[in-house]
Amino acid sequence: IMTRPVVFWCIVLVVAMDIKLRDCRMCDLYKLPGQVVPGEGPKDAEYMFVAEAPGAEEALRGRPLIGPSGKRFDLLLKVGDFDREKCYVTNLLKHRTPRNRKPKVAEINVCDQWLKQELEWVRPRIIVALGATAAEWFVGHRVAMKKEHGMPRALTIAQWGGLFVAMYHPAAVFRNPNLWAVMVEDFKLLPSRVTTATERVTPVWKTLMTPKELMEALCVNLQLY
């Protein structure tokens, strides 16, 4: 349980990160119309859902997964009995790409620092990557979605360790309507699959940020050192 001072500095850290993100000019995507789209959700979320990049509606309103894909995402969450308010939802890229094209490697390389900060900040027990682009960032190699979708595995990234699951991005159903049944089945079975995987691999969960780590992160974001 976090004390009041820690909660206060947690809020300050979120604000500092948000300000810094909105001022990001590290790639040319900031020049395009639309807002930057930070992640959203509780900082003690058990599940973190990571998509590829914001779409048109997300860039307009500044929130992740709220457009046509987001509506299907919400339906899938209900299938798995997930409460979106208790999940952390974000994107690998925080700006929309032109015509929603696949992010370039250079764009990912400069933008993934924000996702790394979110991972360190939230430290979820389960990460669900929506789509191959997000999944491949986590595992570091090509992901065969047809074979790997919906199956939890143990994964460790820097200071984070837990379960990782690659899932189809909700937008995939617009290209292939037949995938909807697959997505529904994956989300329906996700909680039980996570339970089984936890019993099998016994991943080491990382704790929430300590007060010392919190202050160090705050100093970095406020450029105090």
HUCORFEN-V628040 format. One record per pair of residues at least 24 apart in sequence whose ideal C-beta (glycine too) atoms are under 8 Angstrom apart, sorted by the first residue. I is the first residue (numbers start at 1). GAP is how many residues later the second one is. Records with the same first field share a line. If there is no record, write none. Layout:
I->GAP, GAP
This chain:
2->206
5->206
6->205, 208
9->202, 205, 206, 209
10->33, 199, 204
12->206
13->108, 201, 204, 205, 208
14->29, 107
16->202, 205, 206
17->97, 100, 104, 204
20->201
21->73, 93
24->70, 87, 90
26->84, 85
27->68, 79, 80, 83, 84
29->64, 66, 67, 68, 78, 82
30->65
32->27, 63, 64, 66
33->26
34->25, 26, 61, 62
35->24, 25, 26, 27
36->26, 58, 59
37->25, 26, 27, 54, 57, 58, 59
38->24, 26, 52, 56, 76
39->25, 49, 50, 51, 52, 79
40->24, 48, 49, 50
41->43, 44, 45, 46, 47, 48, 49, 81
42->43, 44, 46
43->45, 78, 79, 165
44->78, 164
45->41, 42, 43, 77, 79
46->40, 41, 78, 79, 80
47->35, 39, 40, 41, 77, 78, 79, 80, 81
48->39, 40, 41, 42, 70, 71, 74, 76, 78, 79, 80
49->24, 38, 39, 40, 41, 79, 81
50->40, 41, 42, 65, 77, 78, 79, 80, 84, 88
51->38, 39, 40, 41, 79, 80, 83, 118
52->39, 40, 41, 50, 51, 78, 79, 81, 82, 117
53->38, 39, 40, 42, 43, 44, 47, 50
54->37, 39, 40, 41, 42
55->41, 45, 116
56->40, 44
58->33, 38
59->36, 37
64->25, 26, 27
65->24, 105
68->103, 106
69->100, 101, 102, 105
70->100
72->98, 99, 101, 108, 111
73->57, 97
76->94, 107, 108, 111
77->110
79->105, 108, 109
80->107, 108, 110, 111
81->110
82->105
88->30, 34, 36
90->25, 28
91->24, 43
92->41, 42, 45
102->31
103->30
108->25, 29
112->25
116->42
117->100, 104
119->38, 39, 41
120->38, 39, 40, 89, 93, 97
121->88, 96
123->36, 37, 83, 84, 85, 86
124->38
125->37, 38, 80
126->26, 36, 37, 38, 39, 68
127->28, 35, 36, 37, 38
128->37, 39, 62
129->35, 36, 37, 38
130->37, 38, 39, 40
131->36, 37, 38, 40, 41
132->34
134->35
135->31
138->26
139->25, 27
149->33, 37
150->35, 36, 39, 40, 43
151->42
152->38, 41, 42, 44, 45
153->44, 48
154->43, 47, 49
155->48
156->48
159->47
160->46
161->42, 43, 44, 45
162->41, 43, 44
163->31, 34, 35, 38, 40
165->25, 28, 29
